[in-house]
């Protein structure tokens, strides 16, 4: 095997040596060196990379200190009362009951589960008779299973998972390591766990008997989830990143709020908790203030204020992520979860295409694209929305590919990337395709420059292998005969006419406010719920000040990433590559924002701010890498 590798390398070096000495290679290399040199000397590079001023200067200003006062107040209370609050919680019977339930289920303690199953079944029979449901024979099976599990004492199934072949395989495939130190064994041998199991079983049985068995099961699962997030806010953050494209909007809002409560509890019970509050965070606060004012002054205030409540929860989640994810392992584990979630969404979308699930003729221009039968939308309800989500996921997947040096994890992430790419193609979203090309250009340039050689070879071949339907769809960009293109252009014209009168104040958030005013300015009587352009929509909702704040926020976001690239280890280092991926993801998303209102879908709105938060986390880790005092926290950056 080694001889074969040696022969291969010898042949490759011989061929590459011939290429290097060729006139074509030297010409291309000369052009590349010239462009690279001019780019490094350019105004744009100096603007984003050089420290003309501290990138956190805004957060240190008077406005920044005022905004930060809420956070510092919580820290002050934690320093003064943290021990007292912790003691109160530790001595609380209710808290103890919740901890027993949580840790025994985390450990999968068989005696606890058996007691829970037995008590639930017994009480379900009793409550069922009282509620007039009759005798439940299924509950007898629950009692039998519960008794068997109860007799197996001292077994925590979770302990057997550690070191198992399945866990080792998943760890190796994803290039990560799982921790199994998330439950207290002392809670799993406590005598109080049996009464706790009986109480929870009885409560679930009462709900099941008088309302619905489904509600009873939801009580047990929901209680476990709530206790887990309150106990470990990191779990809530990981769950939010994974479930954002999968669960309904209000479920995600509830999870985000629960994470906020959990973080506040941590702050109040930690004497030396240090908040991370940067310029991007301050500008998020400024945007929330503008959104609130916009909601109050809206043409549809009731609807706009409801939207503000959702925006507030999802944008404030930025502070949860940046103050919970603080080391390199957490950072890359969260990126991995984000990638796996994207894979699930995209795989379902491809299955939707292959098996014809939930086929709809919406979003199809049958006049121009008669051969186009379907556009996938997966769990997000709209092909463009799915494409916007994929734009945020794909660069992160690419970063994980380059981070892992072993062949098998790289193969896994390459496969995931191909699935994501196939789903992006099947959305038939032309704006997202353009966004992907912009994103790929940024990522390749700053993280994997050698791929440009492959791109130069692949691009001329693509027209011969891509299906005709995709080529015709792409080449129709700008064609006013396409109903989608003409529809957008007429909406933009109407929106610009509207902004002549409302560019200072805006008209308020949401479709209700937009449809109150837009019809008076519409062209060709085109009806629309929004402006189909992210930047126009922000101006419509918040006025020119809101757009300026958003653009300044983006400037600081990109500047912080650019200035952190070298401290993170430079080109090729894992954290630096992840930062480039996040920046390219946001860049591609914003390119798509030129053709659609990407914030129209609340879950994509939340995911966008999650990615912004991940960028800030990466910047913070890069700072830690550059600081010799804390360089070893979270591992080396290179």
C-alpha positions in Angstrom: 0.0 0.0 0.0 2.8 2.4 0.9 4.6 1.6 -2.4 1.4 2.4 -4.3 1.0 5.7 -2.5 4.7 6.5 -3.2 4.2 5.7 -6.9 1.1 7.8 -7.1 2.8 10.8 -5.4 5.8 10.4 -7.7 3.6 10.5 -10.8 1.6 13.4 -9.4 4.7 15.5 -8.6 6.1 14.8 -12.1 2.9 15.9 -13.8 2.5 18.9 -11.5 6.1 19.9 -12.2 5.4 20.0 -15.9 2.3 22.1 -15.3 4.2 24.5 -13.1 6.8 25.1 -15.8 4.2 25.7 -18.5 3.5 29.2 -19.9 -0.2 28.9 -19.2 0.3 28.1 -15.5 2.8 30.9 -15.2 0.4 33.3 -16.9 -2.5 32.3 -14.6 -0.3 32.4 -11.5 0.9 35.9 -12.5 -2.7 37.2 -12.9 -3.6 35.6 -9.5 -0.6 37.2 -7.7 -1.4 40.6 -9.2 -5.1 40.4 -8.2 -4.1 39.1 -4.7 -1.6 41.9 -4.2 -4.0 44.6 -5.3 -6.7 43.1 -3.1 -4.5 43.2 0.0 -3.7 46.8 -0.8 -7.3 47.8 -1.5 -9.4 50.2 0.5 -12.0 47.5 1.2 -9.4 45.2 2.7 -8.0 48.0 4.9 -11.5 49.0 5.9 -12.4 45.5 7.2 -9.1 44.1 8.4 -7.1 47.0 9.9 -8.0 48.3 13.4 -8.7 51.9 12.5 -10.8 51.9 15.7 -11.9 49.2 18.2 -14.6 47.1 16.7 -16.2 47.2 20.1 -16.1 51.0 20.4 -19.9 51.3 20.0 -20.5 48.9 22.9 -18.2 51.0 25.1 -20.1 54.2 24.3 -22.7 55.8 26.5 -25.5 54.2 24.5 -23.7 50.9 24.8 -23.4 51.2 28.6 -27.0 52.1 28.9 -28.1 49.1 26.9 -25.7 46.9 28.8 -27.1 48.0 32.2 -29.8 45.3 32.1 -27.2 42.6 31.8 -24.9 44.2 34.4 -27.9 44.5 36.8 -28.5 40.8 36.6 -24.8 40.1 37.2 -24.9 42.5 40.2 -27.9 40.6 41.7 -26.0 37.3 41.1 -22.9 38.6 42.9 -24.9 39.8 45.9 -27.5 37.1 46.2 -26.2 34.2 44.2 -25.3 32.0 47.2 -28.7 32.7 48.8 -30.6 31.9 45.7 -28.6 28.7 45.2 -29.2 27.6 48.7 -32.9 28.3 48.4 -33.1 26.2 45.3 -31.1 23.3 46.7 -33.4 23.1 49.8 -36.6 23.3 47.8 -38.7 20.2 47.8 -40.1 21.0 44.4 -36.7 21.6 42.9 -35.5 18.2 44.4 -38.5 16.5 42.9 -37.7 17.9 39.5 -34.1 17.0 39.8 -34.9 13.4 40.7 -37.2 13.1 37.7 -34.7 14.7 35.4 -31.5 12.8 36.4 -33.2 9.4 36.5 -34.6 9.8 33.0 -31.2 11.1 31.8 -29.5 8.1 33.2 -32.4 5.8 32.0 -32.6 4.3 35.4 -34.7 1.1 34.9 -36.2 1.0 38.5 -37.3 4.6 38.2 -38.8 4.1 34.7 -40.5 0.9 36.0 -42.1 2.7 38.9 -43.2 5.5 36.6 -44.8 3.1 34.2 -46.5 1.0 37.0 -47.8 4.0 38.9 -49.0 5.7 35.7 -50.9 2.5 34.6 -52.5 1.9 38.0 -53.7 5.4 38.4 -54.9 5.5 34.8 -57.2 2.6 35.6 -58.5 4.3 38.7 -58.9 7.7 37.2 -60.3 6.1 34.0 -63.1 4.5 36.0 -63.8 7.8 37.8 -63.9 9.7 34.5 -66.2 7.1 32.9 -63.7 5.8 30.4 -64.1 2.2 31.6 -61.4 -0.4 32.4 -58.2 -0.2 30.3 -56.7 -3.5 29.4 -53.7 -1.7 27.8 -52.8 -0.4 31.3 -52.4 -4.0 32.5 -49.6 -4.4 30.0 -48.1 -1.2 31.3 -48.2 -2.6 34.9 -46.5 -5.8 33.8 -43.7 -4.0 31.9 -43.3 -1.6 34.8 -43.0 -4.4 37.4 -40.3 -6.2 35.3 -38.3 -2.9 35.0 -38.7 -2.2 38.7 -37.1 -5.5 39.6 -33.9 -4.5 37.7 -32.2 -2.4 40.2 -29.0 -0.4 39.9 -29.0 -0.3 36.1 -28.6 3.0 34.2 -28.9 2.3 30.5 -27.0 5.5 29.6 -23.8 4.1 31.1 -23.9 1.2 28.6 -24.2 3.6 25.7 -20.8 5.1 26.5 -18.2 3.2 24.6 -20.7 1.3 22.6 -20.0 0.6 18.9 -22.9 2.8 17.7 -21.7 5.8 19.7 -18.1 5.3 18.6 -19.2 5.1 15.0 -21.3 8.3 15.2 -18.4 10.1 16.9 -15.9 9.0 14.3 -18.3 9.8 11.4 -18.9 13.3 12.7 -15.5 14.0 14.0 -16.6 14.8 17.5 -16.8 13.3 21.0 -19.9 12.8 23.2 -19.9 13.4 26.9 -21.9 11.1 29.2 -21.3 13.1 32.4 -24.7 14.8 32.2 -26.5 13.1 35.1 -25.8 12.6 38.8 -25.6 8.9 39.8 -26.5 9.9 43.3 -30.0 10.9 42.1 -30.3 7.5 40.6 -29.8 5.6 43.9 -31.7 8.0 46.1 -34.7 6.4 47.9 -36.7 9.6 47.1 -36.7 8.7 43.4 -39.5 6.1 43.9 -42.0 8.6 45.5 -41.0 11.1 42.7 -41.8 8.5 40.0 -45.1 7.7 41.7 -46.1 11.4 41.8 -45.2 12.1 38.2 -46.9 8.8 37.1 -50.1 9.8 38.9 -50.1 13.3 37.4 -49.7 12.0 33.9 -52.4 9.4 34.5 -54.8 12.1 35.8 -54.2 14.2 32.6 -54.5 11.1 30.4 -57.8 9.9 32.0 -59.6 13.3 32.2 -58.3 14.8 29.0 -56.4 12.6 26.6 -53.6 9.9 26.8 -51.7 12.0 24.3 -51.7 14.9 26.7 -50.6 12.6 29.5 -47.5 11.5 27.5 -46.9 15.1 26.5 -46.8 16.1 30.1 -44.1 13.6 30.9 -42.0 14.5 27.8 -42.6 18.2 28.2 -41.7 18.2 31.9 -38.5 16.4 31.1 -37.6 18.9 28.3 -38.4 21.9 30.5 -36.4 20.6 33.5 -33.5 19.7 31.2 -33.3 23.2 29.6 -33.6 24.9 33.0 -30.9 22.6 34.4 -28.5 23.0 31.4 -29.2 25.9 29.1 -26.7 24.6 26.6 -29.1 21.8 25.8 -31.7 24.3 25.0 -29.4 26.2 22.6 -28.5 23.0 20.8 -32.1 21.9 20.6 -33.1 25.4 19.2 -30.5 25.2 16.5 -31.6 21.7 15.5 -35.3 22.2 15.7 -35.6 25.7 14.2 -36.5 24.5 10.7 -38.6 21.6 12.0 -40.9 22.9 14.7 -43.7 25.5 14.4 -42.8 29.2 15.0 -44.6 29.4 18.4 -42.9 26.2 19.6 -39.5 27.7 18.8 -40.5 31.0 20.5 -41.4 29.0 23.6 -38.1 27.2 23.5 -36.1 30.4 23.1 -38.0 32.0 26.0 -37.2 29.0 28.2 -33.5 29.3 27.3 -33.6 32.9 28.3 -35.1 32.0 31.6 -32.5 29.3 32.2 -29.7 31.7 31.4 -31.1 34.3 33.8 -31.3 31.7 36.5 -27.6 30.8 35.8 -26.6 34.4 36.1 -28.5 34.9 39.3 -26.9 31.8 40.9 -23.4 32.5 39.6 -21.3 35.0 41.5 -18.7 35.6 38.8 -20.8 35.4 35.6 -19.2 37.6 32.9 -21.5 38.8 30.1 -20.3 39.1 26.5 -21.9 42.2 25.0 -20.4 43.5 21.7 -21.1 46.1 19.0 -23.3 43.6 17.1 -25.3 43.0 20.3 -25.8 46.7 20.8 -27.0 47.2 17.3 -29.5 44.4 17.7 -30.8 46.2 20.8 -31.1 49.4 18.6 -33.0 47.5 16.0 -35.4 46.1 18.6 -36.1 49.6 19.9 -36.8 50.7 16.3 -39.1 47.7 15.8 -41.0 48.6 18.9 -41.5 52.2 17.8 -42.5 51.0 14.4 -45.0 48.6 16.0 -46.6 51.4 18.0 -46.8 53.8 15.1 -47.8 51.1 12.6 -50.8 51.3 10.2 -51.8 48.0 11.7 -50.5 48.3 15.3 -52.1 45.2 16.8 -50.6 42.9 14.1 -47.2 44.7 14.2 -46.8 44.5 17.9 -47.5 40.7 17.8 -44.7 40.5 15.2 -42.5 42.6 17.4 -43.0 40.1 20.2 -41.7 37.3 18.0 -38.9 39.4 16.6 -37.9 40.3 20.2 -37.6 36.7 21.3 -35.7 35.5 18.2 -33.3 38.4 18.1 -32.7 38.4 21.8 -31.7 34.7 21.4 -28.5 36.1 20.0 -27.4 37.0 23.6 -28.3 33.5 24.8 -26.0 31.9 22.2 -23.1 34.3 22.7 -23.2 34.0 26.5 -23.6 30.2 26.6 -21.3 28.9 23.9 -17.9 29.9 25.1 -15.3 27.3 24.0 -14.1 25.7 20.8 -15.7 22.3 21.3 -19.1 23.8 22.0 -18.8 26.0 19.0 -18.0 23.1 16.6 -20.5 20.8 18.2 -23.2 23.4 17.6 -22.1 23.8 14.0 -22.3 20.0 13.6 -25.9 20.0 15.0 -26.7 22.8 12.6 -25.4 20.8 9.7 -27.2 17.6 10.7 -30.5 19.5 11.0 -29.9 20.9 7.5 -29.3 17.5 6.2 -32.6 16.2 7.7 -34.5 19.1 6.1 -32.8 18.7 2.7 -33.2 14.9 2.7 -36.9 15.2 3.4 -37.1 17.8 0.5 -35.4 15.4 -1.9 -37.7 12.5 -0.8 -40.6 15.0 -1.4 -39.4 15.3 -5.0 -38.7 11.6 -5.6 -42.0 10.3 -4.1 -44.3 13.2 -5.0 -45.2 14.0 -1.4 -47.4 17.1 -0.9 -47.1 18.0 -4.6 -48.4 21.5 -5.4 -48.5 23.5 -8.6 -47.8 26.8 -6.7 -44.6 28.7 -7.5 -44.6 27.3 -11.1 -44.8 29.3 -14.3 -46.2 26.6 -16.6 -46.1 29.0 -19.5 -42.4 29.4 -19.5 -41.3 26.2 -17.8 -43.7 23.5 -18.9 -41.2 20.7 -18.2 -40.8 21.9 -14.6 -43.2 19.7 -12.5 -42.3 20.5 -8.9 -40.3 22.8 -6.6 -39.4 21.3 -3.2 -40.0 23.2 0.0 -39.5 20.4 2.7 -40.5 21.6 6.2 -40.4 25.3 5.4 -43.5 25.6 3.2 -42.0 27.6 0.3 -39.1 26.8 -2.1 -37.5 30.2 -1.7 -37.6 29.9 2.0 -36.0 26.5 1.9 -33.3 27.9 -0.4 -32.6 30.7 2.0 -32.2 28.2 4.8 -29.8 26.0 2.7 -27.7 29.1 1.9 -27.0 29.4 5.7 -26.3 25.7 6.2 -24.1 24.7 3.2 -21.0 26.8 4.0 -21.0 25.5 7.6 -21.0 22.0 6.2 -18.1 22.9 4.0 -16.2 24.3 7.0 -16.7 21.0 8.9 -15.4 19.1 5.8 -12.1 21.1 5.9 -11.9 21.0 9.7 -11.7 17.2 9.8 -8.5 15.7 8.5 -9.6 12.1 8.6 -11.0 10.5 5.4 -14.3 9.1 6.7 -15.7 12.2 8.5 -14.8 14.1 5.3 -16.7 11.6 3.3 -19.7 12.1 5.6 -19.7 15.9 5.3 -19.1 15.7 1.6 -22.2 13.5 1.3 -24.2 15.9 3.4 -23.0 18.8 1.3 -24.1 17.0 -1.9 -27.6 16.4 -0.4 -27.9 20.0 0.5 -26.7 21.1 -2.9 -29.2 18.8 -4.6 -32.0 20.2 -2.5 -30.9 23.7 -3.4 -31.1 22.9 -7.1 -34.6 21.3 -6.6 -35.9 24.5 -5.0 -35.5 26.1 -8.5 -34.9 29.3 -6.7 -32.8 31.5 -9.0 -32.0 34.1 -6.4 -30.7 31.4 -4.1 -28.6 30.0 -6.9 -27.0 33.4 -7.3 -26.6 33.7 -3.6 -24.9 30.3 -3.5 -22.4 31.3 -6.2 -21.6 34.4 -4.3 -21.2 32.5 -1.1 -19.1 29.8 -2.8 -16.8 32.5 -4.4 -16.2 34.0 -0.9 -15.5 30.7 0.8 -13.2 29.3 -1.9 -11.3 32.6 -2.1 -10.6 32.9 1.6 -10.7 29.3 2.8 -9.9 27.0 -0.1 -8.2 28.9 -2.9 -7.0 25.7 -4.6 -10.5 24.9 -5.5 -10.6 27.7 -8.0 -8.5 25.4 -10.3 -11.2 22.7 -10.0 -13.9 25.4 -10.6 -12.2 26.5 -13.8 -12.3 23.0 -15.1 -15.9 22.2 -13.9 -17.6 25.4 -15.1 -17.2 24.8 -18.9 -18.5 21.2 -18.4 -21.6 22.1 -16.3 -23.8 23.1 -19.3 -23.4 19.7 -20.8 -24.4 17.8 -17.7 -27.1 20.0 -16.1 -30.7 19.2 -17.1 -32.3 21.5 -19.6 -35.0 22.6 -17.2 -32.4 24.0 -14.8 -30.5 25.8 -17.5 -33.7 27.4 -18.9 -34.7 28.4 -15.4 -31.3 30.0 -14.7 -31.1 31.8 -18.1 -34.6 33.3 -17.6 -33.2 35.6 -14.9 -34.2 39.1 -15.9 -36.7 37.9 -18.5 -39.8 40.0 -18.0 -41.9 37.3 -19.8 -41.4 35.2 -16.7 -44.3 36.0 -14.4 -42.1 35.7 -11.3 -39.6 38.3 -12.6 -42.2 40.7 -13.8 -44.2 40.3 -10.6 -41.1 41.3 -8.5 -40.2 44.2 -10.7 -43.7 45.7 -10.4 -43.7 45.2 -6.6 -40.3 46.9 -6.4 -41.6 49.8 -8.4 -44.7 50.1 -6.2 -42.6 49.9 -3.1 -40.2 52.6 -4.2 -43.2 54.8 -4.9 -44.4 54.1 -1.4 -41.1 55.0 0.1 -41.1 58.4 -1.5 -43.7 59.3 1.2 -42.7 57.0 4.0 -38.9 56.6 3.8 -38.3 58.4 7.1 -40.9 56.7 9.4 -41.8 53.5 7.6 -45.3 52.1 7.9 -44.9 49.3 10.4 -44.1 45.6 10.5 -45.9 42.7 8.8 -48.3 42.0 5.9 -51.2 43.7 7.5 -49.4 47.1 7.6 -48.0 46.6 4.1 -51.4 45.7 2.5 -52.9 48.7 4.2 -50.7 51.1 2.3 -49.1 49.4 -0.7 -52.3 49.1 -2.8 -52.3 52.9 -3.2 -48.9 52.7 -4.9 -49.0 49.4 -6.7 -48.3 49.0 -10.4 -50.6 47.0 -12.7 -52.8 46.2 -9.7 -50.2 43.7 -8.5 -51.1 42.4 -5.0 -48.3 41.5 -2.6 -47.9 40.8 1.1 -44.4 42.3 1.2 -41.8 44.0 -1.0 -39.9 40.9 -2.1 -36.6 42.6 -1.2 -35.1 42.4 2.3 -33.5 45.8 2.3 -36.6 47.5 0.8 -38.8 45.7 3.4 -36.6 46.9 6.3 -36.9 50.4 5.0 -40.7 50.0 4.5 -41.0 48.8 8.1 -38.5 50.9 10.0 -37.7 53.8 7.7 -34.2 54.8 6.5 -32.9 54.9 10.1 -33.7 51.2 10.5 -32.0 50.3 7.2 -28.9 52.3 8.3 -28.7 50.5 11.6 -29.1 47.1 9.9 -26.3 48.0 7.4 -24.0 49.2 10.2 -24.7 46.0 12.1 -23.7 44.0 9.0 -20.6 46.1 8.7 -19.5 45.4 12.2 -20.3 41.7 11.9 -18.1 41.3 8.8 -15.4 43.6 10.2 -15.2 41.6 13.4 -14.9 38.4 11.4 -12.2 39.8 9.1 -10.2 41.2 12.0 -10.4 37.8 13.8 -9.3 35.7 10.9 -5.6 36.0 11.7 -5.9 35.6 15.5 -8.0 32.5 14.8 -5.0 30.9 13.1 -5.3 32.2 9.6 -6.1 30.4 6.4 -6.6 26.7 7.0 -7.1 26.8 10.8 -10.5 25.3 11.9 -11.9 28.4 13.7 -10.7 30.7 10.9 -12.3 28.4 8.3 -15.6 28.4 10.3 -15.6 32.2 10.4 -15.1 32.4 6.6 -18.0 29.9 6.2 -20.3 31.9 8.5 -19.4 35.2 6.7 -20.0 33.6 3.3 -23.3 32.1 4.5 -24.6 35.5 5.6 -23.3 37.1 2.4 -25.1 34.6 0.2 -28.2 35.0 2.2 -28.1 38.8 1.7 -27.6 38.3 -2.0 -30.9 36.3 -2.1 -32.3 39.2 0.0 -32.0 41.4 -3.1 -34.7 39.2 -4.7 -36.9 38.3 -1.7 -37.9 39.3 1.8 -35.9 36.7 3.6 -37.4 37.8 7.0 -40.9 36.9 5.9 -40.6 33.4 7.4 -40.1 33.7 11.2 -38.1 30.6 11.5 -35.6 31.7 8.8 -35.5 35.0 10.6 -34.5 33.2 13.8 -32.0 31.1 12.0 -30.4 34.1 10.5 -29.8 35.7 13.9 -28.5 32.3 15.2 -25.9 32.4 12.4 -25.0 36.0 13.3 -24.6 34.8 16.9 -22.4 31.9 15.8 -20.1 34.4 14.0 -19.8 36.4 17.2 -19.0 33.2 19.1 -16.3 32.4 16.6 -14.8 35.9 17.0 -14.8 35.5 20.8 -13.0 32.2 20.6 -10.5 33.8 18.2 -9.8 36.4 20.8 -9.3 33.7 23.4 -6.8 32.0 21.0 -4.9 35.3 20.7 -4.8 35.9 24.5 -1.9 34.0 26.0 -3.7 34.0 29.4 -6.7 32.1 28.2 -5.4 30.5 25.0 -5.9 27.0 26.2 -9.6 27.4 27.0 -11.4 25.4 24.5 -8.3 24.0 22.9 -5.9 25.3 20.3 -7.2 27.3 17.4 -4.9 25.9 14.8 
